[in-house]
Amino acid sequence: MTSFRLYALALLGLAHSTAFAYDGAADDLPQIGSIHSALSVNRPDTIPDGSWFTSAELGAINTSGNTTGTSISGKIDARHETADWSNEYIVSGFFKEDEITDDDGERYRTRSAERWAASAKAAYKLMKEGSRAFVLGSHVNDKFGAYTRYSSFAVGHGSQLYNTADKALDVEIGPGYFNGQRETGETESGMTVRGAARFRWQVSSSAAFVQTVSVERGTSNVHSIAESALSTKINDTMQMKAAFSARNDSNVPEDKKNTDTQTSLTLVYSF
């Protein structure tokens, strides 16, 4: 838990110090991304009002022989722009199934991971460039997680602290509410304070790095999510994405670990 908090704080601190070191530079350059946008190497600088930008990614691993198993991960990220609003909808899933042999030599398949998540965000564009007021709702079903169900709602303000031709930093903060259910059926709920940051670096014309961190602090739990992702362009619509993500809860049952991590390699299609 301590190492995860240090990891998240270090990333936020690095991005924050970068923003203030170059505060006000290149204000007239086009934005290369925001915390509300989908991950894509070749996303246009601006999305015309009334249009959609969508990315879909899929990754799968199948093993056989001495070890047999299958894992699949997928995600759809859709963004809709209007003159006053920037809306984003995300659906993702991950499952893993392994084949094991019992003491009697019988082989059978068992599910070892199953997580589905959905979120929707509506952000109203304020007069200052890159400044927005947002409403966010999310829900996660995680059969083997610290919470088997976790729903949250947040409102707040987001702003772009730093923007140049190849780098951008966006931050959000605001109050919220969460409701979670344990494997035992026990439920928890309460007010939270949510903070989030997204740093994007266009490494080259064909590669982009994105770091995201979000933290929800409540009275009984601190729920944190971080992802580091590098995408490489294959053609105008397809990218290869390598990512490492970590999910952490400070308050978990004795038989659960605080942090779940996932390393993935997925194919992303943008349209």
C-alpha positions as CSV (number, residue, x, y, z in Angstrom):
1,M,0.0,0.0,0.0
2,T,2.8,2.4,0.9
3,S,4.7,1.7,-2.3
4,F,1.5,2.3,-4.4
5,R,0.9,5.6,-2.7
6,L,4.5,6.7,-3.3
7,Y,4.2,5.6,-6.9
8,A,1.0,7.7,-7.5
9,L,2.3,10.7,-5.6
10,A,5.6,10.6,-7.5
11,L,3.8,10.6,-10.8
12,L,1.6,13.5,-9.8
13,G,4.5,15.4,-8.4
14,L,6.6,15.0,-11.6
15,A,3.7,16.0,-13.8
16,H,2.8,19.0,-11.5
17,S,6.4,20.3,-11.4
18,T,6.6,20.0,-15.2
19,A,3.4,22.1,-15.5
20,F,4.6,25.0,-13.4
21,A,8.1,25.0,-14.9
22,Y,6.6,25.9,-18.3
23,D,3.4,27.6,-17.1
24,G,1.9,29.8,-19.9
25,A,4.1,28.5,-22.7
26,A,2.6,27.8,-26.1
27,D,-0.9,28.7,-25.1
28,D,-1.8,29.3,-28.7
29,L,-0.8,25.8,-29.8
30,P,-3.6,23.2,-30.4
31,Q,-4.4,20.8,-27.6
32,I,-3.1,17.3,-28.1
33,G,-5.4,15.7,-25.5
34,S,-7.3,16.0,-22.3
35,I,-8.3,13.9,-19.4
36,H,-11.7,13.4,-21.1
37,S,-10.3,12.0,-24.3
38,A,-9.8,8.5,-25.6
39,L,-6.3,7.0,-25.9
40,S,-5.1,7.1,-29.5
41,V,-1.9,7.9,-31.3
42,N,-3.5,9.7,-34.2
43,R,-6.4,11.4,-32.5
44,P,-7.1,14.7,-34.2
45,D,-6.1,17.9,-32.4
46,T,-9.7,18.9,-32.2
47,I,-12.9,16.9,-32.7
48,P,-15.6,18.8,-34.7
49,D,-18.7,19.8,-32.7
50,G,-21.4,17.1,-33.0
51,S,-19.0,14.3,-34.0
52,W,-17.7,11.2,-32.3
53,F,-14.3,9.7,-31.8
54,T,-14.2,6.0,-30.7
55,S,-11.4,3.5,-30.0
56,A,-11.8,-0.2,-29.4
57,E,-9.1,-2.4,-28.1
58,L,-8.7,-6.2,-27.7
59,G,-6.1,-8.5,-26.3
60,A,-6.0,-12.3,-25.8
61,I,-3.6,-14.9,-24.5
62,N,-4.1,-18.7,-24.9
63,T,-1.7,-21.2,-23.5
64,S,-1.5,-25.0,-23.8
65,G,0.8,-27.9,-22.9
66,N,2.0,-28.0,-19.3
67,T,0.0,-24.9,-18.5
68,T,-3.4,-24.4,-20.1
69,G,-5.4,-21.2,-19.9
70,T,-7.1,-18.3,-21.6
71,S,-7.2,-14.6,-20.8
72,I,-9.1,-11.8,-22.7
73,S,-9.2,-8.1,-22.2
74,G,-11.2,-5.5,-24.1
75,K,-12.2,-1.8,-24.0
76,I,-14.4,0.6,-25.9
77,D,-13.9,4.3,-25.4
78,A,-16.3,6.7,-27.1
79,R,-16.1,10.5,-27.0
80,H,-18.8,13.0,-28.2
81,E,-18.1,16.7,-28.7
82,T,-20.6,19.5,-28.9
83,A,-20.1,23.3,-28.7
84,D,-20.6,23.3,-24.9
85,W,-20.1,19.7,-23.8
86,S,-17.5,17.0,-24.0
87,N,-18.9,13.5,-23.2
88,E,-17.1,10.2,-22.7
89,Y,-18.3,6.7,-22.3
90,I,-16.1,3.7,-21.4
91,V,-16.8,0.0,-21.2
92,S,-14.1,-2.5,-20.4
93,G,-13.8,-6.2,-19.4
94,F,-11.2,-8.7,-18.4
95,F,-11.4,-12.4,-17.7
96,K,-9.0,-15.3,-17.1
97,E,-9.7,-19.0,-17.1
98,D,-7.2,-21.7,-16.2
99,E,-7.2,-25.5,-16.6
100,I,-6.0,-27.3,-13.5
101,T,-5.6,-30.9,-12.4
102,D,-7.0,-32.1,-9.0
103,D,-5.6,-34.8,-6.8
104,D,-7.5,-37.5,-8.6
105,G,-5.9,-36.5,-12.0
106,E,-9.1,-35.0,-13.3
107,R,-8.7,-31.8,-15.3
108,Y,-11.2,-29.0,-15.2
109,R,-11.3,-25.3,-16.1
110,T,-11.9,-22.6,-13.4
111,R,-12.4,-18.9,-13.7
112,S,-9.6,-16.9,-11.8
113,A,-10.4,-13.4,-12.9
114,E,-13.6,-11.7,-14.0
115,R,-14.0,-7.9,-14.1
116,W,-16.4,-5.6,-16.0
117,A,-16.4,-1.8,-15.7
118,A,-18.5,1.0,-17.2
119,S,-18.3,4.8,-16.8
120,A,-19.9,7.9,-18.2
121,K,-18.6,11.5,-17.9
122,A,-20.2,14.8,-19.0
123,A,-17.9,17.8,-19.0
124,Y,-19.2,21.3,-19.5
125,K,-16.7,23.6,-21.2
126,L,-16.1,26.8,-19.2
127,M,-14.9,30.1,-20.7
128,K,-11.2,29.5,-19.9
129,E,-9.5,27.3,-22.4
130,G,-9.1,23.7,-21.1
131,S,-11.3,24.4,-18.0
132,R,-14.4,22.2,-17.4
133,A,-17.0,21.3,-14.9
134,F,-17.7,17.6,-14.9
135,V,-20.1,14.9,-13.6
136,L,-18.8,11.3,-13.5
137,G,-20.4,8.0,-12.7
138,S,-18.8,4.6,-12.8
139,H,-19.5,1.0,-11.8
140,V,-17.2,-2.1,-11.5
141,N,-18.1,-5.7,-11.1
142,D,-15.1,-7.7,-9.9
143,K,-15.8,-11.3,-8.9
144,F,-12.4,-11.8,-7.3
145,G,-11.6,-8.2,-6.2
146,A,-11.6,-6.6,-2.7
147,Y,-15.0,-5.2,-3.7
148,T,-17.2,-7.5,-5.8
149,R,-19.2,-4.4,-6.8
150,Y,-18.1,-0.8,-6.6
151,S,-20.1,2.2,-7.7
152,S,-19.0,5.9,-7.5
153,F,-20.3,9.3,-8.4
154,A,-18.3,12.5,-8.5
155,V,-18.6,16.2,-9.6
156,G,-15.9,18.7,-9.8
157,H,-13.6,20.9,-11.9
158,G,-11.0,20.0,-14.4
159,S,-8.3,22.1,-16.0
160,Q,-5.4,21.8,-18.3
161,L,-2.3,23.0,-16.4
162,Y,0.2,22.5,-19.2
163,N,0.0,22.2,-23.0
164,T,2.7,22.3,-25.7
165,A,3.1,20.8,-29.1
166,D,4.0,17.3,-27.7
167,K,2.9,17.3,-24.0
168,A,-0.2,18.0,-22.0
169,L,-1.2,17.7,-18.4
170,D,-4.9,17.7,-17.2
171,V,-6.1,17.5,-13.6
172,E,-9.5,17.1,-11.9
173,I,-10.7,17.4,-8.3
174,G,-14.1,17.3,-6.6
175,P,-16.4,15.6,-4.1
176,G,-18.2,12.3,-4.6
177,Y,-20.0,9.3,-3.2
178,F,-19.3,5.6,-3.3
179,N,-21.1,2.4,-2.6
180,G,-19.2,-1.0,-2.4
181,Q,-20.1,-4.6,-1.7
182,R,-17.7,-7.2,-0.3
183,E,-17.7,-10.9,-1.2
184,T,-19.5,-11.6,2.1
185,G,-22.4,-9.3,1.1
186,E,-21.3,-6.6,3.5
187,T,-21.8,-3.1,2.0
188,E,-20.0,0.1,2.6
189,S,-20.8,3.7,1.4
190,G,-19.9,7.3,2.1
191,M,-18.6,10.6,0.8
192,T,-15.3,10.8,-1.0
193,V,-12.9,13.3,-2.4
194,R,-11.7,12.4,-5.9
195,G,-8.5,13.7,-7.6
196,A,-7.2,12.6,-11.0
197,A,-4.4,13.5,-13.4
198,R,-3.6,12.6,-17.0
199,F,-0.2,13.3,-18.6
200,R,0.2,12.7,-22.4
201,W,3.5,12.8,-24.3
202,Q,3.7,12.5,-28.0
203,V,7.0,10.7,-28.1
204,S,7.2,10.8,-31.9
205,S,4.9,11.0,-34.9
206,S,4.1,7.3,-34.4
207,A,4.2,6.8,-30.7
208,A,2.5,8.3,-27.6
209,F,2.8,7.7,-23.9
210,V,-0.1,8.3,-21.5
211,Q,0.0,8.2,-17.7
212,T,-3.2,8.4,-15.7
213,V,-3.8,8.4,-11.9
214,S,-7.1,8.7,-10.0
215,V,-7.6,8.6,-6.2
216,E,-10.9,8.4,-4.3
217,R,-10.5,9.0,-0.6
218,G,-13.4,8.1,1.7
219,T,-13.9,7.6,5.4
220,S,-13.3,3.8,5.3
221,N,-11.2,3.3,2.2
222,V,-8.8,4.9,-0.3
223,H,-9.5,3.6,-3.8
224,S,-6.7,4.3,-6.4
225,I,-6.1,3.4,-10.0
226,A,-3.0,4.1,-12.1
227,E,-2.1,3.2,-15.7
228,S,1.0,3.7,-17.8
229,A,0.5,3.1,-21.5
230,L,2.6,3.3,-24.7
231,S,0.9,3.2,-28.0
232,T,2.6,2.7,-31.4
233,K,0.9,3.5,-34.7
234,I,0.5,0.7,-37.2
235,N,-1.5,2.7,-39.8
236,D,-4.0,5.5,-39.8
237,T,-6.6,3.6,-37.8
238,M,-4.7,0.9,-35.8
239,Q,-2.2,1.0,-33.0
240,M,-0.5,-1.5,-30.7
241,K,-0.7,-0.6,-27.0
242,A,1.4,-1.9,-24.2
243,A,0.1,-1.0,-20.7
244,F,0.7,-1.6,-17.0
245,S,-2.2,-0.8,-14.6
246,A,-2.6,-1.1,-10.8
247,R,-5.8,-1.0,-8.7
248,N,-5.4,-0.5,-4.9
249,D,-7.8,-0.4,-2.0
250,S,-6.4,0.5,1.5
251,N,-9.1,-1.5,3.3
252,V,-9.5,-5.1,2.2
253,P,-10.5,-8.5,3.8
254,E,-7.7,-10.6,5.4
255,D,-7.7,-13.0,2.5
256,K,-7.3,-10.3,-0.2
257,K,-4.3,-8.3,-1.3
258,N,-4.4,-4.5,-1.4
259,T,-3.2,-4.2,-5.0
260,D,-4.2,-5.9,-8.3
261,T,-1.9,-5.3,-11.3
262,Q,-2.3,-6.1,-14.9
263,T,0.2,-6.0,-17.8
264,S,-1.3,-6.1,-21.3
265,L,-0.6,-5.9,-25.0
266,T,-3.6,-5.0,-27.0
267,L,-4.6,-4.0,-30.6
268,V,-6.4,-0.6,-30.8
269,Y,-8.7,0.4,-33.6
270,S,-9.8,4.0,-33.8
271,F,-12.7,5.4,-35.9
